[in-house]
Amino acid sequence: MKKFILILGLFLSLSANARTDDNVNKQEFVNPIFYQPLRPLSSTVGWTYLTPKSIDFRTPLDKNLIDSTGKCELVENEQDHITLLCNITFRNEKWREYYTYFIKDLFMPNCLHILEYNYQKLEDFSQNEMHASKYCVTPPNYTPSESD
């Protein structure tokens, strides 16, 4: 009987720890690149700031002016991409939308290319780059040269 109780206690302890580890992974990006401010590569989008629980869009003309914000849930958390399901607020309007961010490639020595796709339903997701917003972040191993 003592062995049974000891094994049951050990099993419950391990199960509780496993659930805690899953929650921790959902609360932090696997790749810290996604914590960097996303610098826009065009004048049609503004700076974007991400956390596992929020999204913050800035205006294209001034990165200090908030355009819209959202409270989010981290749906996918991979090394090369993340997906957030966000409740967005923009001038008294509210909607729910998915945002997926992919690390594309090294665009320039100081720019790691990030693509943003937004869509309302999972089945609407399309990786057509023409519909993606394009951003830049500093690569992890970038060392500025004298010309920078």
C-alpha positions as CSV (number, residue, x, y, z in Angstrom):
1,M,0.0,0.0,0.0
2,K,2.9,2.4,0.9
3,K,4.5,1.7,-2.5
4,F,1.2,2.4,-4.3
5,I,0.8,5.8,-2.5
6,L,4.4,6.7,-3.2
7,I,4.1,5.9,-6.9
8,L,0.8,7.8,-7.1
9,G,2.3,10.8,-5.4
10,L,5.3,10.7,-7.7
11,F,3.0,10.4,-10.8
12,L,0.9,13.4,-9.7
13,S,4.0,15.4,-8.9
14,L,5.4,14.8,-12.4
15,S,2.1,15.5,-14.1
16,A,1.8,18.9,-12.3
17,N,5.4,19.8,-13.3
18,A,4.7,18.9,-16.9
19,R,1.7,21.2,-17.1
20,T,3.7,24.1,-15.5
21,D,6.4,23.7,-18.1
22,D,3.9,23.9,-20.9
23,N,2.5,27.1,-19.4
24,V,5.9,28.7,-19.1
25,N,6.7,27.9,-22.8
26,K,3.4,29.5,-23.8
27,Q,4.3,32.7,-21.9
28,E,7.7,33.3,-23.5
29,F,8.8,33.3,-27.1
30,V,11.1,30.4,-28.0
31,N,13.1,32.7,-30.2
32,P,14.0,36.1,-28.4
33,I,14.2,37.7,-31.9
34,F,10.4,38.3,-31.6
35,Y,10.8,40.6,-28.6
36,Q,12.7,43.1,-30.7
37,P,10.7,46.1,-32.1
38,L,9.8,45.2,-35.7
39,R,11.0,48.0,-38.0
40,P,8.9,48.5,-41.1
41,L,10.4,48.0,-44.5
42,S,7.7,50.2,-46.2
43,S,5.8,53.3,-45.5
44,T,2.5,51.6,-45.3
45,V,3.0,50.0,-41.9
46,G,4.4,51.3,-38.7
47,W,6.6,49.8,-36.0
48,T,5.2,46.8,-34.2
49,Y,6.0,45.6,-30.7
50,L,5.1,42.0,-29.6
51,T,4.9,40.1,-26.4
52,P,3.3,36.7,-25.9
53,K,0.3,38.4,-24.4
54,S,0.1,41.7,-26.4
55,I,0.6,43.5,-29.7
56,D,1.2,47.2,-30.2
57,F,1.1,48.8,-33.6
58,R,2.5,52.3,-34.1
59,T,1.7,54.8,-36.8
60,P,3.8,54.8,-40.0
61,L,4.9,58.4,-39.6
62,D,5.7,58.3,-35.9
63,K,6.8,55.2,-33.9
64,N,5.9,57.0,-30.7
65,L,2.2,57.3,-31.6
66,I,0.1,54.2,-30.9
67,D,-2.2,53.2,-33.8
68,S,-3.9,50.1,-32.3
69,T,-3.3,47.6,-29.5
70,G,-4.4,44.1,-28.7
71,K,-4.4,41.5,-26.0
72,C,-3.2,38.2,-27.3
73,E,-2.9,34.5,-26.8
74,L,0.2,32.7,-28.1
75,V,-1.1,30.0,-30.4
76,E,2.2,28.9,-32.1
77,N,5.6,29.3,-30.6
78,E,8.4,28.0,-32.9
79,Q,12.0,29.0,-33.5
80,D,11.2,30.3,-37.0
81,H,7.6,31.7,-36.5
82,I,5.0,32.6,-33.9
83,T,1.2,33.0,-34.2
84,L,-0.8,35.2,-31.9
85,L,-4.6,35.3,-31.6
86,C,-5.4,38.9,-30.6
87,N,-8.4,41.0,-29.6
88,I,-7.5,44.3,-31.4
89,T,-8.7,47.7,-30.4
90,F,-8.6,50.6,-32.8
91,R,-10.6,53.8,-32.2
92,N,-13.5,52.2,-30.3
93,E,-13.6,49.3,-32.9
94,K,-12.7,45.8,-31.8
95,W,-12.1,42.6,-33.7
96,R,-10.3,39.3,-33.3
97,E,-7.5,38.3,-35.6
98,Y,-4.6,36.0,-36.0
99,Y,-1.1,37.4,-36.6
100,T,1.7,35.1,-37.8
101,Y,5.3,36.3,-37.9
102,F,7.9,34.3,-39.9
103,I,11.6,34.8,-40.0
104,K,12.3,34.9,-43.7
105,D,16.0,35.5,-44.3
106,L,18.9,37.8,-43.8
107,F,18.0,40.9,-45.9
108,M,21.1,42.9,-45.2
109,P,23.9,42.4,-42.6
110,N,21.9,44.4,-40.0
111,C,18.4,43.3,-41.1
112,L,16.7,39.9,-40.5
113,H,13.6,39.9,-42.7
114,I,10.3,39.2,-40.8
115,L,7.0,38.6,-42.6
116,E,3.6,39.4,-40.9
117,Y,0.4,37.7,-42.0
118,N,-2.9,38.6,-40.5
119,Y,-6.2,36.7,-41.0
120,Q,-9.5,36.2,-39.2
121,K,-9.8,32.4,-39.5
122,L,-7.1,29.7,-39.5
123,E,-8.4,28.4,-42.9
124,D,-7.9,31.8,-44.4
125,F,-4.1,31.7,-43.8
126,S,-2.1,32.1,-46.9
127,Q,1.7,32.5,-47.2
128,N,1.5,34.7,-50.2
129,E,4.2,37.2,-49.6
130,M,2.4,39.9,-51.6
131,H,-0.1,40.1,-48.7
132,A,2.5,40.1,-46.0
133,S,3.8,43.2,-44.1
134,K,7.5,43.3,-44.1
135,Y,9.7,44.1,-41.2
136,C,13.3,44.1,-40.1
137,V,15.0,43.2,-36.8
138,T,18.7,43.1,-35.9
139,P,20.2,39.6,-36.3
140,P,21.5,38.0,-33.2
141,N,25.1,37.9,-34.2
142,Y,25.3,41.3,-35.9
143,T,28.3,43.5,-35.0
144,P,28.1,47.0,-36.5
145,S,30.9,48.0,-38.8
146,E,32.5,51.5,-39.0
147,S,30.3,52.3,-42.0
148,D,27.1,51.8,-39.9
